[in-house]
């Protein structure tokens, strides 16, 4: 290891609060449908326990396959723990969770809406993790639903996402993070449900970066790569709204001659985030950053490649909500072979994307436009009703005009609409607001009563 790499490694130790865990074998999964199959196969291998955690678990065909796999292991006597986020999985029916419970699995919701802790409602469990027997795991950005599986018979391609499969001692580190979040949703795991000494399976060292609200570990790690990259900084991010300091880091790196490239969705399931992302395009392009918008259905991956060796894969997006408010989970790897694989995938993705460029105009500022891609678009995708609705929202916003002006008009329309409703329906609106106020009063009262007599360390797992 060079002195420069050693210095970055030492800095990573400090900013992430972790140390590299040696002796692991890694598998890169960049095809979402195959990654789901690998997760199901991993669950099927379980002999002692399965720890399954995900922000979104839907009760569609894909979710049903996972319910079948988890239920089968539970009926065979394997201890199955399922942790889902109450907000991310809000549309999943109670019957789905009860099906797992009847099979013998223990299921918990993270931060239910009525849990007596209103100050924590914005703290979500955004992690995506499965650990089996404490020595095998998969971690990354993939949720459980048909959107990630795709349906070729109906012309629906899977969302583009990335997972890392892992065997070795780092799986125990990932399992420990599951235990800590599991404890925040109820009683802790039993003492015998942890593998303290998994056998080594390879030669790769892995850092497990556990994002916790207000901890800023992922923020500091990303910022470190932004400031230390010398040759290359390639990002893939689904919901990029970089905080000011990280945005400045990207701009400064590009101006310093680093090859900065950012791959983002061309169409997205959260239209307002896409609008906010594009607000910063001009400054990034003027600094020399290359921007690409994926032409497939949805790009959901969260990855980073720094120079020719550093790789970050996980659940953290580069935005304030993800970096400061959520529970997140990433792995950081110093491995040239994995970095090469990631770079090759990044180049395939950008070849099938539209590169965003500035086109000069005589009387007006340069115009943003998409340059022609170097490769044909991915296989034709027939969007689902959910995707069509989101795409229509994006299109309507594009028609409205410039990005900053569009956001201003949206805010003005919302305020005007509220004013009109209050004038036309004063009684209905006052009753609605009163109900909301009383609900908040009940929640805060419940919170105060539940905290009576609690010690300052009661929330610590």
PyMOL commands that set and color helices and strands:
alter all, ss='L'
color gray80, all
select helices_A, chain A and resi 3-16+32-45+61-75+94-103+118-120+146-149+152-154+170-184+217-228+244-255+271-279+281-287+320-325+336-351+385-399+403-424+426-451
alter helices_A, ss='H'
color red, helices_A
select strands_A, chain A and resi 21-29+49-54+79-85+106-110+128-132+136-140+163-167+204-211+232-236+259-265+290-294+303-306+310-314+328-334+353-359+367-371
alter strands_A, ss='S'
color yellow, strands_A
deselect
rebuild
show_as cartoon
